[in-house]
Amino acid sequence: EVISPSGGIMRAKFPSQKNGRLVHCEGLLELDAAYLLEVNQEVTRYSEQPEPFHYPDGGRTRRYTPDFEVTLKSGEVVWVEVKPLRSLAKPEVRRTLDCVSSHLQRTGKAFAILTDKTLRQEPLRSNARRICNKVARNSASVTTLHSALSRGAISFPTPLGAPTAAPQPLGPNPY
């Protein structure tokens, strides 16, 4: 549920296989983040607009809702804010994020800010989109894919074309 709609920005629903549901995104930059979270093997699940929390700001207490709550394979939870790089130059935005970051650091919680510079880096962005769009709904098991890739003698990191071509004669969809 979108906490505070912000005007005329484009909204999107991303079909996440990792979460088994549609992920609601406030803007195209958050959609880019969803694609990357979906294909990142260190991320086991993620949710948008998690529970808000309160943080101190001088003599006041303010409420903050991160864009995503990301759970990693290690079990660590990272709260993620998605912002255009240009907005981080605004003093009020920078101050808010600094206060939030300081509060989370004091409470032992991880916080990350993802910007358009990171999220729209090529070929990472286009590869993530290609993988998400081509992944089969009932894809082969991880063991089958590892076996197919090892028979094709593919070593990582490699361009996206190499691992996608190798297993095709063997049947499994590498996406």
HUPEDA-V508946 format. One record per backbone hydrogen bond with DSSP energy under -0.5 kcal/mol. CO is the residue of the C=O (numbers start at 1). NH is the residue of the N-H. Records with the same first field share a line. If there is no record, write none. Layout:
# HUPEDA-V508946
CO=NH + NH
This chain:
# HUPEDA-V508946
5=7
6=9
10=27
12=25
13=15
14=16 + 23
15=17
16=20 + 21
21=16
22=24
23=14
25=12 + 27
27=31
28=32
29=33
30=34
31=35
32=36
33=37
34=38
35=39
36=40
40=43
42=44 + 73
45=71
47=69
53=64
55=62
57=60
60=57
62=55
64=53
67=49
68=70 + 80
69=47
70=72 + 78
71=44 + 45
72=75
76=72
77=110
78=70
79=112
80=67 + 68
81=83 + 114
83=116
84=87 + 88
85=88
86=89
87=90
90=94
91=95
92=96
93=97
94=98
95=99
96=100
97=101
98=102
99=103
100=104
101=105
102=106
103=107
104=109
105=108
110=79
112=81 + 114
114=83
115=118 + 119
116=120
118=121
121=125
123=127
124=128
125=129
126=130
127=131
128=132
129=133
130=134
131=135
136=139
141=145
142=146
143=147
144=148
145=149
146=150
147=151
148=152
149=154
150=153
159=162 + 163
160=164
161=165
162=166
163=167
165=168 + 169
167=170 + 171
168=171
172=174
